[in-house]
Amino acid sequence: MRYGKTARGVFVSRPNRFVARVEIDGSVETVHVKNTGRCREILVPGATVVLEDSENPDRKTRYDLIAAYKNGMLINIDSQAPNKAFSEFIPRSGLFGENPQVFPEHAHGDSRFDFYIESGERRIFVEVKGVTKEIDGVCMFPDAPTDRGMKHVRGLETTLSEGFEAYVALIVQMKGMNEFVPDYAIHEEFGRELEKAESMGVGVLVYDCLVTEDSMAVDSPLPHRYIHS
């Protein structure tokens, strides 16, 4: 997936989860943050950030904050990017057969999953989660408690009993990670539910991404494990 016109800025502050104050070409502007998660380890004062220019004079905020540099590593934090990138990845991945039919935002039961895929006799649900948190080469999800994530994982467990395939796709919005683990310290229940779901047959896919200032593409699989007390 590619962005339009982008620019660099310097992060100043985040008054709330929807907006940030960023210095752009010597002046401080309010920009929209395309991620309502905490991103505390990424959005720190002085960090170099990447902004997409809407080029829309009627918008309240001209720019969207889409990425940031952390210790020299570029991390995409756009919460919409994982779904877009994974959608592009599906046909070339080989994970779901040749010429899969892809239906985004598909409702089933009391859940709405990111993708429903048909490929030959296969009927597949996929829920995508973007991963932006990392510590020393280990990437983690979530960075805040996620009741919505719990509901999706439990919903995928239910689809198994109905004869569907089910997957959680954890899209790591950066390159250079060694492995993925659930962040039990942030939301232990989610980590244990993910572990349970995999033991039941829900596939857990973890892929890193090639990230530039104006693009993100799903790239290589990463190992995952469960580490908890």
C-alpha positions as CSV (number, residue, x, y, z in Angstrom):
1,M,0.0,0.0,0.0
2,R,1.2,3.5,-0.8
3,Y,0.5,6.9,0.6
4,G,0.2,10.2,-1.3
5,K,2.3,13.2,-0.5
6,T,4.3,12.8,2.8
7,A,6.4,15.1,4.9
8,R,8.6,14.8,8.0
9,G,8.0,16.6,11.3
10,V,9.1,16.5,15.0
11,F,6.7,15.2,17.6
12,V,5.9,17.7,20.4
13,S,2.9,16.3,22.3
14,R,-0.3,14.3,22.1
15,P,-3.2,16.2,23.8
16,N,-5.5,13.3,23.3
17,R,-5.6,10.0,21.4
18,F,-6.9,11.6,18.2
19,V,-4.5,14.4,17.7
20,A,-0.9,15.4,18.2
21,R,1.2,18.6,18.1
22,V,4.0,18.3,15.5
23,E,6.6,20.8,14.4
24,I,6.5,21.1,10.6
25,D,8.9,23.4,8.8
26,G,9.4,25.5,12.0
27,S,5.8,25.9,13.0
28,V,3.8,23.7,15.4
29,E,0.6,22.3,13.9
30,T,-2.2,20.0,15.2
31,V,-2.3,16.8,13.2
32,H,-4.6,13.7,13.2
33,V,-3.1,10.5,14.7
34,K,-4.2,7.5,12.7
35,N,-3.9,5.2,15.7
36,T,-5.9,5.5,18.9
37,G,-3.6,3.1,20.8
38,R,-1.1,4.4,23.3
39,C,2.1,4.3,21.2
40,R,3.9,5.6,24.3
41,E,7.3,4.1,23.4
42,I,7.1,5.6,19.9
43,L,5.5,9.1,20.2
44,V,8.0,10.7,22.5
45,P,8.9,14.4,22.4
46,G,11.6,15.0,19.7
47,A,10.9,11.9,17.7
48,T,11.0,12.3,13.9
49,V,7.5,11.5,12.5
50,V,6.1,11.0,9.1
51,L,2.9,12.7,8.0
52,E,0.6,12.3,5.0
53,D,-0.5,15.5,3.5
54,S,-4.2,15.4,2.8
55,E,-3.8,18.5,0.5
56,N,-7.4,19.3,1.5
57,P,-7.7,23.0,2.6
58,D,-11.1,22.3,4.1
59,R,-9.9,19.7,6.6
60,K,-9.6,20.7,10.2
61,T,-6.2,18.9,10.3
62,R,-4.2,19.0,7.1
63,Y,-1.9,16.1,8.1
64,D,-2.2,12.5,9.3
65,L,0.5,11.1,11.5
66,I,1.3,7.7,9.9
67,A,4.8,6.7,11.1
68,A,7.6,7.5,13.4
69,Y,11.3,6.7,13.9
70,K,12.3,4.9,17.1
71,N,16.1,4.5,17.6
72,G,16.6,4.8,13.9
73,M,13.9,2.2,13.0
74,L,10.8,3.4,11.1
75,I,7.5,2.1,12.5
76,N,4.2,2.6,10.7
77,I,1.5,3.4,13.2
78,D,-1.4,3.9,10.9
79,S,-4.1,1.5,12.2
80,Q,-5.7,1.2,8.8
81,A,-2.5,0.2,7.1
82,P,-2.4,-3.5,8.2
83,N,-5.7,-4.3,6.6
84,K,-4.8,-2.6,3.4
85,A,-1.4,-4.3,3.2
86,F,-2.8,-7.7,4.1
87,S,-5.5,-7.4,1.5
88,E,-2.7,-6.8,-1.1
89,F,-0.8,-9.7,0.4
90,I,-3.6,-12.3,0.2
91,P,-3.4,-13.1,-3.5
92,R,0.3,-13.5,-3.6
93,S,0.8,-15.2,-0.2
94,G,-0.2,-18.7,-1.3
95,L,-1.8,-19.1,2.1
96,F,-5.3,-19.4,0.8
97,G,-4.8,-21.2,-2.5
98,E,-4.9,-19.8,-6.0
99,N,-7.3,-17.0,-7.0
100,P,-9.0,-16.6,-3.6
101,Q,-12.2,-14.6,-3.5
102,V,-11.8,-12.0,-0.8
103,F,-14.7,-10.3,1.0
104,P,-13.6,-7.5,3.5
105,E,-15.5,-6.5,6.6
106,H,-17.7,-9.6,6.7
107,A,-20.3,-10.1,9.4
108,H,-20.8,-13.5,11.0
109,G,-22.8,-14.2,14.1
110,D,-22.3,-11.3,16.5
111,S,-18.8,-10.4,15.0
112,R,-17.5,-8.6,12.0
113,F,-14.3,-10.0,10.8
114,D,-11.7,-8.2,8.6
115,F,-11.8,-10.8,5.9
116,Y,-13.9,-13.7,4.7
117,I,-12.1,-15.7,2.0
118,E,-13.4,-18.5,-0.3
119,S,-10.9,-20.6,-2.2
120,G,-12.2,-23.9,-3.7
121,E,-13.8,-25.8,-0.9
122,R,-12.2,-23.6,1.7
123,R,-14.2,-21.1,3.8
124,I,-11.9,-18.9,5.8
125,F,-12.2,-16.0,8.3
126,V,-9.3,-13.8,9.1
127,E,-9.0,-11.1,11.7
128,V,-6.0,-8.7,11.3
129,K,-4.2,-6.9,14.2
130,G,-1.5,-4.3,13.7
131,V,1.6,-4.6,15.9
132,T,3.5,-1.5,16.7
133,K,5.1,-2.2,20.1
134,E,8.6,-3.6,20.4
135,I,11.2,-4.0,23.0
136,D,14.7,-5.3,22.1
137,G,13.7,-7.1,19.0
138,V,10.5,-8.6,20.4
139,C,7.2,-7.3,19.1
140,M,4.1,-7.4,21.2
141,F,0.3,-6.9,21.0
142,P,-1.7,-5.3,22.4
143,D,-0.4,-2.0,23.7
144,A,-3.6,-1.4,25.6
145,P,-6.4,-3.7,26.9
146,T,-8.5,-4.8,24.0
147,D,-12.0,-6.1,24.7
148,R,-12.7,-5.9,20.9
149,G,-9.7,-8.2,20.3
150,M,-11.0,-10.7,22.8
151,K,-14.4,-10.7,21.1
152,H,-12.8,-11.3,17.7
153,V,-10.6,-14.2,19.0
154,R,-13.5,-15.9,20.7
155,G,-15.6,-15.4,17.5
156,L,-12.9,-17.1,15.5
157,E,-13.0,-20.0,17.9
158,T,-16.7,-20.3,17.3
159,T,-16.3,-20.4,13.5
160,L,-14.1,-23.5,13.8
161,S,-17.0,-25.5,15.2
162,E,-19.0,-24.4,12.2
163,G,-16.6,-25.9,9.7
164,F,-14.7,-22.7,8.8
165,E,-10.9,-22.1,8.9
166,A,-9.9,-19.2,11.1
167,Y,-6.8,-17.1,11.4
168,V,-5.5,-14.2,13.4
169,A,-3.0,-12.2,11.3
170,L,-0.6,-10.2,13.4
171,I,0.9,-7.6,11.0
172,V,4.1,-6.2,12.5
173,Q,4.4,-2.6,11.1
174,M,8.2,-2.6,11.0
175,K,11.2,-4.7,10.0
176,G,14.0,-6.2,12.1
177,M,12.0,-8.1,14.8
178,N,13.1,-11.5,16.0
179,E,9.8,-12.8,17.3
180,F,6.3,-12.0,18.6
181,V,4.8,-12.6,22.0
182,P,1.5,-11.4,23.4
183,D,1.9,-8.6,25.9
184,Y,0.6,-10.3,29.0
185,A,1.5,-7.4,31.2
186,I,-0.9,-5.1,29.3
187,H,-3.7,-7.7,28.8
188,E,-3.1,-11.1,30.2
189,E,-6.5,-12.4,29.3
190,F,-6.0,-11.6,25.6
191,G,-2.7,-13.4,25.5
192,R,-4.1,-16.5,27.2
193,E,-7.2,-16.4,24.8
194,L,-4.9,-16.3,21.8
195,E,-2.9,-19.2,23.1
196,K,-6.1,-21.2,23.7
197,A,-7.4,-20.3,20.2
198,E,-4.3,-21.6,18.6
199,S,-4.5,-24.8,20.6
200,M,-8.1,-25.2,19.3
201,G,-7.0,-24.8,15.6
202,V,-7.1,-21.1,15.0
203,G,-4.1,-20.2,12.9
204,V,-1.8,-17.5,14.2
205,L,0.0,-15.7,11.4
206,V,2.8,-13.2,12.2
207,Y,4.4,-11.3,9.4
208,D,6.7,-8.3,9.4
209,C,6.5,-5.5,6.9
210,L,8.8,-3.5,4.6
211,V,8.1,0.0,5.7
212,T,9.1,3.3,3.9
213,E,7.9,6.8,4.6
214,D,5.3,6.4,1.9
215,S,4.5,2.7,1.8
216,M,4.1,-0.5,3.7
217,A,4.0,-4.1,2.4
218,V,3.7,-7.4,4.2
219,D,7.0,-9.3,3.9
220,S,8.3,-12.2,5.9
221,P,6.8,-14.6,8.6
222,L,8.0,-14.3,12.2
223,P,8.0,-16.9,14.9
224,H,5.8,-16.5,17.9
225,R,5.6,-18.0,21.4
226,Y,3.7,-17.6,24.6
227,I,5.6,-16.4,27.7
228,H,3.6,-15.8,30.9
229,S,3.9,-16.5,34.6
